[in-house]
Amino acid sequence: MKLYNLPHSPYAARVRIQLRLQDLPVEILPPPVPLRTEAFMERFPLGKVPVLELDSGETVAESWAIMEYLAEIASGDGSGSAAALVPECALGRAQMRMLGRYADLHLAVNALFPLFRAAMGAAGDTAGIAQSLRGELAKGERLLASFGDGARPLHLGDIALAPTMLYLHELSPLVGITDPLAEFPRLAGWWKWVNGIAPVQEVLHEVRVAYRAFIEGLTAKA
Ligand SMILES: N[C@@H](CCC(=O)N[C@@H](CS)C(=O)NCC(=O)O)C(=O)O
């Protein structure tokens, strides 16, 4: 199998974290045809990275769909390591999916994307973005509280959230927030926990380096 990847993509990073945790035999490659071209859209209908290409030639897009597919393969055919990233009980799986959807449908849409647009130079309401960021983090704090205080194994929801959280740390100084989790102890504890897991920490470091290089490239062109 092949994973078409962009080094700074938070969505591709999720899959790369999982590949390391589950020790899955997947080759990581740049997109085989240029993004945003007819050729890319024809080969990859949703037009985005990451894409997983199976040995049969079929493709799976959308990071969450890829992660669930890989988790099923890892548990089903013995090709990966035993690290189970999907809880066994239905409630645990629902919580995993809530965390993933929180990352994509709340934190990314309402906080990360406005911050990213600001980083790209778009004029924006700085105070409004900061307020929205705090509001979305408050949701995450309440969500973690609703899961209870017991220790639990890492799951796909954590892996989905981690790269988004990295980007918030990179970008929130743009709206005057240097430590976005300062007011949110549960999220701060979660962030410390995931960063203590070596494959998560390694991939997040790669993304940070790639993002900073990407921004420097943009600045150099301007
Ligand atoms: N919902 C998608 C989002 C993927 C996405 O937005 N990928 C970006 C890179 S971070 C991309 O392919 N951008 C290229 C483009 O839009 O042309 C997922 O979870 O995989």
The ligand as an ORCA input file, in Angstrom:
! r2SCAN-3c Opt
* xyz 0 1
  N     -11.128     16.163      5.257
  C      -9.895     15.821      4.593
  C      -9.059     17.096      4.485
  C      -7.807     16.885      3.640
  C      -7.164     18.205      3.259
  O      -7.710     19.303      3.424
  N      -5.941     18.102      2.711
  C      -5.226     19.268      2.250
  C      -3.810     19.249      2.799
  S      -3.828     19.604      4.521
  C      -5.088     19.235      0.737
  O      -5.113     18.185      0.118
  N      -4.913     20.406      0.136
  C      -4.653     20.502     -1.257
  C      -5.657     21.307     -1.974
  O      -6.653     21.715     -1.377
  O      -5.460     21.499     -3.172
  C      -9.199     14.705      5.348
  O      -9.502     14.500      6.522
  O      -8.377     13.982      4.753
*
